[in-house]
Amino acid sequence: MPPKRRSLDDVLRTAEGVLRASRVEHVFVGGVTVLAFGIPRTTTDVDVIAAIAARQIPKIVAGFQKSGFFVSAQDLHDALTEGGHVTVQDRRSTYRIDLVPASTAAHRETLRTRRYVAWRRLRLPMAAPEHTIVMKLRWGSEQDLEDALGIYVRQKKTLDLRAMRNFARRHGVTRELKELEERARNLSA
């Protein structure tokens, strides 16, 4: 009998387990943070930023492979040295994990400002909603803008507006954040 298909929650649980067992500092970003802080939507991947050292690569790769995922040690090494990402493909579903080595100041800030969120009996490190809003504004696709608005509206009572505005200024999206705030005000009026 073929193995049971894996759900998004199963993929997220595996990513958390492998990275935690490998003692890799990490934070979930992207669609998973939208599910945690914003308006739920579909996603086919688990995006994660991780502070990976070259010596940790064999344990990370072995952990994912043991769990039925395909990942190349060489691809992970290349992502670490060249600043890209590596796709960890699930062999039991259409989901994938996009693993991004923490190679930029923005990545390191994401790690530093993460929040821990209860997720189906797990405590997961997630990018802070303020950070996610700013990065979504920076990327700027239609979906990113809708995600940012959903997070802003759902989290507005708990957002650290000062920190978010400073972060937006550093990333050149002050105008976009003001427009988002205005749009959110119009929705609640």
Secondary structure, DSSP 4 states (H G I P E B T S, - for coil): -PPPPPPHHHHHHHHHHHHHHTT-EEEEETHHHHHHHS-----SEEEEEEE--GGGHHHHHHHHHHTTEE--HHHHHHHHHHT--EEEEETTSS-EEEEEE--SHHHHHHHHT-EEEEETTEEEEE--HHHHHHHHHHH--HHHHHHHHHHHHHHTTT--HHHHHHHHHHTT-HHHHHHHHHHHHHHH-
